[in-house]
Structures are given as structure tokens and as C-alpha cells.
């Protein structure tokens, strides 16, 4: 899996042979440097090695564990009740539980987030260690190293928001000592993330949406910095970085929120999508499952995909939470257009419950491969709401805080949020706005867990298929996969899961 819009058939790098923090137990040496010691000598080596760093995004978003693990755990969307997916919704996941293993992946489990995250980190470490000595253009060399720092920060952030205290890995696994590393406190993980993003910001990355598809721009570094700082409760830093992105003027909100997800406006949407998982209908393998999962069952609808399975729906209670004037509600539907040209109520064909709502963010009615549209990772809308929340946590509901949230509400067709809310009420309004804006994008569970709201919100997100959802305090973070603990003698399970 590769992120960029180009064929990968000619760029299978030797660095892919390097062991990451995988789950296989080996009887021989942990790592052999026979290939990599003679690699990274040229510009071509460096570019191919960097592509390998991006490759881990395929494991995160192709499955797509990065969206389905948090989304199925939250209060917006839920799966057809199959074994594995419903373990996330029912909070029955255990450290030893692995689901949907296929082609070496565990697809929709938290284990895949661990595996892909550390695979990307390992490959980024080789770039950072080796590329400085490569013979190549110095400007491009600096950018490649900067992209590696950005990706290493991103992977560490994905891991810490999912598992809490995690392993900080900053050196290639050239020996058993360097391969087997214990966990670090979450505070130290964020220090490492900050440091990597500081390095990326100095790397001369291209500014604005004209950057090559799938690569981070200079503003993407600040956007990730802002979001990581928000999760770290470092609100001054979050506000500083979010304001830097907004003030740059390099990105803007699309006038019509529906266009952000249109397969016809993928390129135009990059004015708002600061960084995304880029799907490619020309190069098979650079796609994701959301297109086929979100459509009605049995390939019945012509709007959604050539083939869809009716496996992912929104709760009716979430659909009903929208103001009828909210344009974002049009990204959900209770009916669909069938192949005979008739509008059919979703409740008449759903295999699991009559109050299921279809999700329209990931539609591809044209491509036979079903690989578009892209999955947003960092959007300007996110940056605005990060700024609104950070400003409010620092200073309460200031005019600036209202300006940030109302930019999103105005685009959605809603009236401005009226000034005068108490600090906590304003922050709650921002979290709710995030729910409406980012549903089915892998964000909601982390908003609920980082704010502690999951214990009160999740029990209310039920229906006839999932009438009870027994969430506990320990579910704030996922358990570290037992296979990883077995493979790494320095690794210990999260305390709540021991």
C-alpha cells in the first residue's frame, strides 16, 4: 500500500525487508543489516525508502483500522453485527483477541494500529539515520528527512492516543537492545512528537495545497502539531499552531461542505484537505474499504458503489441530533436510489435494524475498483475547531473563540453560536460541533476519551441490535496486543488491562 498517486510496481524498496516492531517471534537474530548497510546511498534509494515510510498508512487506512476502530467504539456509527467488528462496539476486545487476519493484517483491530504504527516508525528511523549521508540534492535531502520526522511524529501520535503510554522508538533496530524497548509515559511520547515536528518544520517542506498529493505541506506540520498539543492538553501550543495554519492563508474552507467528499472534486478539495490518505483507482491497492462498507447491502444503490455490503451505518439518534438545516446531515440518508431508479427506504432492506442510516461521505458510483474518495486526516475545519477549543480552555468564550466555531457553523448553513455561553458550555459546544463535522473520519472516539465523556455518552448510543454497551473506565485506551508483549520482553501491558 502506498500513499502517492503513482504506481508502486517499480518501487519495492529493499528497506521493506527491515523488521519493524512486528508480532513474529524469531529464534534467530532480531535484525540483519545485510541490505540496509549498502542502501540509502543515492537519491533514488532515499526516495524509495521514504515511500516505504508512507506504506504504513496503507495498514492504518486501507483496512481501515485508523477509522473503524475508533468509529465503531464511539456513538456515531456502528457495524453489522459480525464477530470482530462488534467486539469494538460491545467493548469485548481483549489483549489476546485478533480479528480479520488477512494477508498479514488484522484489518479492523487496534492491533493493526500498533503493527502499522511501529512499522512506519522503524522505516522512518532508517531514513533519519541514513539519508543524511546520501549523495543527492541537499534541498531534496532535507525535505525527505523532514517528511520522515513528520511521519514518525504522526505514527507516535496515533499510537499514544490509542494505547496511552507506548514505546518511543527513535533508532533503527540494528541490534536486540535497540529492537526491544519498553514503554515511556505519555508525557514523554508527546515530547518526542513535538521534537520531531520541530525538525520537520525546519526541513523546507513545500507550503500550501500544491504539494504533491499525499505528502505533508509546511502547514500540515503545524496542523498535526496543533492537534497533538490539544490532545496533550497543551492549549497554548495548540492555539499557536492552529492560528499559524489559519493565518498562512494557504488553505480555505470549501464553500459547500458536500464537495469535501465528492469523488468529482477530489483535487479541488485539497484546498481544505491539508493531508489525506490518497486513494488511487488506477493503481490497485491504494484504496480502502469504506466505499463498499457504507453503501446499502447487495449492490442495491447506484449512488454509493458498484458493489456495497451494508456493513457500516449511522445511529438514528446521531442522525436526529442534526438541525434539519445543517448541510452536513445530507452526508447521511435514510433512503437510497436503487438500480431501477426508485427511492427505497433504507429500513426496508437493512440486515440488522430498521433504524439504520446510510453514510454518504465515501461514495464511488463510477470506479470498478471502488478506491475513491480519499480519507481526510487533517482538514482546515479541524484546525478551526482546535483553535476554538484551545482559545476557550485558555480564555473562555472570547470573540475569537466564537469566530472560529462560527466559521464552521456558517459553512454548514447554521446560525452563529450566540455569545454568552459559560466556558464549559462553550467547550461542550465545540466538542458537539466536532461530532457533526468529523463523523466517520476516525475522530469521535478520541474526542470522547480525551475529554472523559465516553463513560456517559456511549451507554446512550444504542439501538435494537446493540441495546447495551458496557463501556468501562479501562476502555479509555486499548490493550496492547498480547502478541506484541510476547515478542518484546521489555513491554508491559497497560495497567487497567493486566
C-alpha positions in Angstrom: 0.0 0.0 0.0 1.4 3.4 -0.9 0.0 6.8 -0.4 1.1 8.7 -3.5 -0.8 8.8 -6.8 1.7 6.7 -8.8 2.2 3.1 -9.5 4.2 1.2 -6.9 5.2 -1.8 -9.1 8.6 -0.3 -9.8 9.4 0.9 -6.3 9.6 -2.0 -4.0 12.4 -0.9 -1.7 14.9 -3.2 0.0 14.2 -1.3 3.2 10.9 -3.1 3.3 12.9 -6.1 4.4 13.7 -4.4 7.6 11.9 -5.7 10.7 9.6 -3.3 12.5 8.1 -3.9 15.9 6.1 -6.8 14.4 4.5 -9.7 16.3 6.5 -12.6 15.0 8.7 -14.4 17.5 12.1 -15.2 16.0 14.6 -17.8 17.0 17.5 -16.1 15.2 18.8 -12.6 15.2 16.3 -9.8 15.7 17.7 -7.9 12.8 20.1 -8.3 9.9 21.6 -5.2 8.3 22.9 -7.1 5.2 20.7 -5.0 2.9 20.3 -1.6 4.6 24.0 -1.1 5.2 24.5 -0.8 1.5 21.3 1.2 0.9 20.4 4.9 1.1 23.5 5.8 -1.0 21.6 7.7 -3.8 18.7 9.9 -4.3 16.7 7.0 -5.7 17.4 5.0 -2.6 16.3 7.8 -0.4 13.0 8.4 -2.3 12.2 4.7 -2.3 13.0 4.4 1.4 10.7 7.3 2.1 7.9 5.6 0.1 8.3 2.7 2.5 7.7 5.0 5.4 4.4 6.1 3.8 3.5 2.5 3.2 2.4 2.0 6.8 -0.5 4.4 6.2 -2.0 1.6 4.0 -2.2 -0.6 7.0 -3.9 2.1 9.0 -6.3 3.5 6.4 -6.7 0.7 3.9 -8.2 -1.8 6.3 -9.1 0.8 7.7 -8.2 0.3 11.3 -7.5 4.1 11.8 -11.1 4.9 11.2 -13.1 1.8 12.0 -11.5 1.0 15.4 -12.4 4.4 16.9 -15.6 4.9 14.9 -17.1 1.5 15.9 -16.2 2.3 19.5 -18.0 5.7 19.5 -21.5 7.0 19.3 -22.0 7.9 15.6 -21.6 4.7 13.5 -21.8 1.0 14.1 -21.2 -2.2 12.2 -23.3 -5.0 11.1 -23.1 -7.5 14.0 -20.3 -9.7 12.8 -17.7 -11.2 15.1 -14.8 -8.9 15.5 -16.3 -5.6 14.4 -19.0 -5.9 17.1 -16.3 -6.5 19.7 -15.4 -2.8 19.3 -19.0 -1.7 19.7 -19.7 -4.1 22.6 -16.3 -3.4 24.3 -15.4 -7.1 24.4 -12.0 -6.7 22.9 -9.2 -8.3 24.9 -5.4 -8.2 24.6 -5.3 -11.7 23.1 -8.1 -11.0 20.6 -7.2 -10.7 16.9 -9.7 -10.2 14.2 -10.0 -10.2 10.4 -6.4 -11.5 9.8 -5.7 -11.4 6.1 -2.5 -11.1 4.2 -0.6 -10.4 7.4 -3.0 -7.7 8.6 -5.5 -7.7 11.4 -7.5 -5.1 9.5 -10.0 -3.5 11.9 -8.4 -4.2 15.2 -6.3 -2.0 17.5 -3.5 -4.5 16.9 -3.3 -3.2 13.3 -2.8 0.3 14.6 0.1 -1.0 16.7 1.7 -3.0 13.9 1.4 -0.3 11.2 2.4 2.5 13.6 5.7 0.8 14.6 6.3 -0.4 11.0 6.2 3.2 9.9 8.4 4.4 12.8 11.0 1.7 12.1 11.3 2.7 8.4 11.3 6.4 9.3 14.2 5.8 11.7 16.3 4.3 8.8 15.6 7.5 6.7 16.6 9.7 9.6 19.7 7.7 10.3 21.0 7.0 6.8 19.8 9.7 4.3 22.0 12.5 5.8 25.0 10.6 4.2 23.3 10.0 0.8 24.8 11.7 -2.3 21.9 13.8 -3.7 20.5 17.3 -3.9 20.7 18.8 -0.5 17.4 20.6 -0.7 15.5 17.4 -1.5 17.5 15.5 1.1 16.4 17.9 3.7 12.8 17.6 2.7 12.9 13.8 2.7 14.3 13.8 6.2 11.6 16.3 7.2 8.9 14.1 5.8 10.3 11.2 7.8 10.2 13.2 11.0 6.6 14.3 10.3 5.5 10.7 9.7 7.4 9.4 12.8 5.5 12.1 14.8 2.2 11.1 13.3 2.7 7.4 14.0 3.7 8.0 17.6 0.7 10.2 18.0 -1.7 7.6 16.5 -0.2 5.1 19.0 -0.3 7.2 22.1 -3.9 8.4 21.6 -4.9 4.7 21.1 -2.8 3.0 23.8 -1.6 5.7 26.2 1.9 5.0 27.3 3.8 3.5 24.4 7.2 2.7 23.2 9.2 5.6 21.9 11.4 4.3 19.0 14.0 6.7 17.6 16.7 4.3 16.3 16.7 1.6 13.7 16.6 -2.0 15.1 20.2 -2.8 14.4 20.5 -4.9 17.5 18.3 -6.7 20.0 18.9 -3.9 22.5 17.6 -1.3 20.1 14.7 -3.5 18.9 13.4 -4.4 22.3 12.3 -1.2 24.1 10.0 -0.6 27.0 7.1 1.9 27.2 7.5 5.5 28.1 5.0 7.8 29.9 2.6 9.6 27.6 4.1 12.9 28.5 7.5 11.8 27.1 5.8 10.5 24.0 4.4 14.0 23.4 7.9 15.5 23.9 9.2 13.2 21.2 6.3 14.2 18.9 7.0 17.9 19.5 10.7 17.3 18.8 10.0 15.5 15.5 7.6 18.2 14.4 10.1 20.9 15.2 12.6 19.1 13.0 10.0 18.7 10.2 9.1 22.4 10.4 12.8 23.2 9.7 13.0 21.0 6.6 11.9 23.3 3.9 8.7 21.4 3.1 6.5 23.0 0.4 3.8 25.3 1.5 0.1 25.1 0.5 -2.1 22.7 -1.4 0.2 22.5 -4.4 2.4 19.9 -2.6 2.5 16.5 -4.3 -0.6 14.5 -3.4 -0.3 12.6 -0.2 2.8 14.4 1.1 2.7 16.9 4.0 2.9 20.6 3.4 4.5 23.0 5.8 1.0 23.7 7.1 0.4 20.0 7.7 3.2 20.0 10.2 1.6 22.9 12.1 -1.9 21.2 11.8 -0.6 18.0 13.3 1.3 19.9 15.9 -1.9 21.8 16.9 -3.9 18.6 17.2 -1.3 16.7 19.1 -0.9 19.6 21.5 -4.7 19.7 22.0 -4.6 16.0 23.0 -1.7 16.8 25.3 -3.8 19.5 26.9 -1.1 22.0 25.9 -3.6 24.5 24.9 -1.3 27.5 24.3 0.8 25.4 21.9 -2.4 24.1 20.2 -3.7 27.6 19.7 -0.4 28.9 18.4 0.0 26.2 15.8 -3.7 26.3 14.7 -3.5 30.1 14.3 -0.4 29.8 12.2 -2.2 27.5 9.8 -5.2 29.8 9.5 -3.1 32.9 9.2 -1.0 31.4 6.4 -3.9 31.7 4.0 -2.7 28.6 2.2 -5.9 26.7 2.8 -9.5 27.6 2.9 -12.9 26.0 3.7 -14.7 24.8 0.6 -17.9 26.8 0.2 -20.0 23.6 0.1 -19.2 21.0 2.7 -20.6 18.3 0.5 -17.8 19.0 -2.0 -15.1 18.0 0.5 -16.1 14.3 -0.1 -17.2 14.4 -3.7 -15.4 11.9 -5.9 -15.8 14.5 -8.7 -13.9 17.2 -6.7 -11.1 15.4 -5.2 -8.4 17.8 -6.5 -10.4 20.9 -5.6 -11.0 19.6 -2.1 -7.2 19.8 -1.4 -7.8 23.5 -0.6 -9.3 22.2 2.6 -7.8 18.7 3.0 -4.4 19.6 4.3 -3.4 16.0 4.4 -5.3 12.9 3.5 -4.9 9.2 2.8 -4.8 9.3 -1.0 -6.8 6.5 -2.8 -6.0 5.7 -6.4 -8.4 3.9 -8.8 -5.6 3.5 -11.3 -3.1 1.7 -9.1 -4.9 -1.1 -7.4 -4.1 -1.5 -3.8 -4.2 2.2 -2.8 -7.8 2.1 -1.6 -9.8 1.5 1.4 -12.9 -0.5 2.4 -15.2 2.4 3.5 -16.7 2.8 0.0 -18.0 -0.7 0.0 -18.9 -0.9 3.7 -21.0 2.3 3.8 -23.3 1.6 0.9 -26.6 -0.4 1.1 -26.5 -4.2 1.1 -26.5 -6.2 -2.1 -25.1 -3.6 -4.5 -28.6 -2.1 -4.5 -27.8 1.6 -4.7 -26.4 3.4 -7.7 -25.1 6.4 -5.6 -22.7 4.5 -3.4 -20.5 2.0 -5.1 -20.6 -0.7 -7.9 -20.6 -3.2 -5.0 -21.5 -2.5 -1.4 -22.2 -4.7 1.6 -24.3 -2.8 4.1 -21.8 -3.2 6.8 -21.5 0.3 8.4 -24.3 2.5 9.4 -25.0 5.6 11.5 -27.2 5.5 14.6 -30.6 7.1 14.1 -30.1 9.0 17.3 -27.0 10.6 15.7 -28.9 11.5 12.5 -31.7 13.1 14.7 -29.1 15.2 16.6 -28.6 17.4 13.5 -30.5 20.5 12.9 -32.6 20.0 9.8 -30.9 23.0 8.2 -27.5 21.5 8.7 -26.0 20.7 5.3 -23.8 18.1 6.9 -26.9 16.0 7.5 -27.0 15.5 3.8 -24.0 13.3 4.2 -26.4 10.8 5.9 -29.5 9.3 4.4 -32.5 7.1 5.3 -33.2 6.3 1.7 -31.3 5.4 -1.4 -31.8 5.3 -5.2 -31.9 1.7 -6.4 -30.8 0.5 -9.8 -34.4 0.7 -11.1 -34.3 4.5 -10.4 -36.6 4.2 -7.4 -36.1 5.7 -3.9 -36.1 3.0 -1.4 -36.3 3.3 2.4 -33.1 2.0 4.0 -35.1 0.4 6.7 -36.7 -1.9 4.2 -33.5 -3.8 3.3 -31.1 -3.3 6.2 -29.9 -6.7 7.5 -29.6 -5.6 11.1 -32.0 -2.9 12.2 -34.8 -0.8 10.7 -33.4 2.4 12.1 -30.0 2.3 10.3 -28.9 5.4 8.5 -26.6 5.3 5.4 -23.3 7.2 5.4 -22.6 9.2 2.3 -19.0 10.5 2.9 -17.4 7.7 0.9 -19.2 7.2 -2.3 -17.8 5.9 -5.6 -20.6 5.0 -8.1 -18.2 5.1 -11.1 -15.0 3.2 -10.4 -15.0 -0.5 -10.8 -12.2 -0.8 -8.2 -14.0 1.2 -5.6 -10.9 3.0 -4.4 -12.1 6.6 -4.0 -12.6 9.0 -2.4 -9.8 9.9 -0.1 -9.9 9.7 3.7 -9.2 13.1 5.3 -6.6 13.1 8.0 -6.1 16.8 8.7 -8.6 19.3 7.4 -8.8 23.1 7.8 -12.2 22.7 9.5 -10.3 20.6 12.2 -7.8 23.4 12.7 -10.6 26.0 13.2 -12.2 23.8 15.9 -8.9 23.1 17.5 -8.4 26.9 17.7 -11.9 27.4 19.1 -11.4 24.8 21.8 -7.9 25.8 22.8 -8.8 29.5 23.0 -11.8 28.7 25.2 -9.8 26.5 27.5 -7.3 29.3 27.9 -9.6 32.3 28.0 -13.2 31.2 27.9 -15.7 32.1 25.2 -13.9 35.1 23.7 -15.0 36.7 20.5 -12.1 35.0 18.8 -13.3 31.6 20.0 -16.8 32.3 18.6 -15.3 33.4 15.3 -13.5 30.1 14.9 -16.5 27.9 15.7 -18.9 30.1 13.7 -16.8 29.7 10.6 -17.7 26.0 10.6 -21.3 26.6 11.5 -21.8 29.2 8.8 -20.4 26.8 6.2 -22.8 24.2 7.4 -25.8 26.5 7.0 -26.4 27.1 10.7 -26.8 30.4 12.6 -23.9 31.6 14.6 -23.4 30.3 18.1 -24.7 33.1 20.4 -22.2 34.7 22.6 -22.5 34.4 26.4 -22.0 30.7 27.0 -20.1 29.8 30.1 -16.6 28.4 29.5 -17.6 24.7 30.0 -20.8 25.1 27.9 -18.8 26.6 25.1 -16.2 23.8 25.1 -19.1 21.3 25.1 -20.5 23.1 22.0 -17.1 22.8 20.3 -17.0 19.0 21.0 -20.5 18.6 19.7 -19.6 20.6 16.6 -16.7 18.3 16.0 -19.1 15.3 16.2 -21.2 16.7 13.4 -18.2 17.8 11.3 -16.0 14.8 11.5 -18.3 11.8 11.8 -17.0 8.6 10.2 -13.5 10.1 9.9 -12.0 8.2 12.9 -12.0 11.2 15.3 -15.1 10.9 17.6 -13.9 8.2 20.0 -10.7 10.1 20.7 -12.6 13.3 21.4 -14.8 11.3 23.9 -11.8 9.5 25.5 -9.6 12.6 25.8 -12.4 14.6 27.5 -13.7 11.7 29.6 -17.1 11.9 28.1 -17.1 8.3 26.8 -18.4 6.9 30.1 -21.6 9.0 29.9 -22.1 9.2 26.1 -21.5 5.6 25.0 -24.3 4.0 27.1 -26.8 6.2 25.4 -25.7 5.3 21.9 -27.7 2.1 21.5 -30.3 0.6 19.2 -32.2 -2.7 18.8 -29.0 -4.5 17.7 -26.8 -3.1 20.4 -29.2 -2.3 23.3 -26.5 -2.4 25.9 -22.9 -1.2 25.5 -20.9 -1.9 28.7 -18.1 0.6 28.5 -15.8 0.8 31.4 -13.1 3.3 32.6 -10.4 0.9 31.3 -11.6 1.4 27.8 -10.2 4.9 27.6 -7.2 3.2 26.0 -7.0 -0.1 24.1 -5.0 -3.0 25.5 -1.6 -3.6 24.0 -1.8 -6.7 21.8 -0.6 -9.7 23.7 1.4 -10.9 20.7 3.5 -7.8 20.9 4.1 -8.3 24.6 5.1 -11.9 24.0 7.6 -10.7 21.3 9.1 -7.9 23.3 10.4 -8.8 26.8 10.6 -5.1 27.7 7.0 -4.4 27.0 4.3 -4.4 29.7 0.5 -4.4 29.4 -1.4 -1.3 30.2 -2.2 -1.4 34.0 -6.0 -1.3 33.5 -5.7 -4.4 31.3 -3.4 -6.5 33.5 
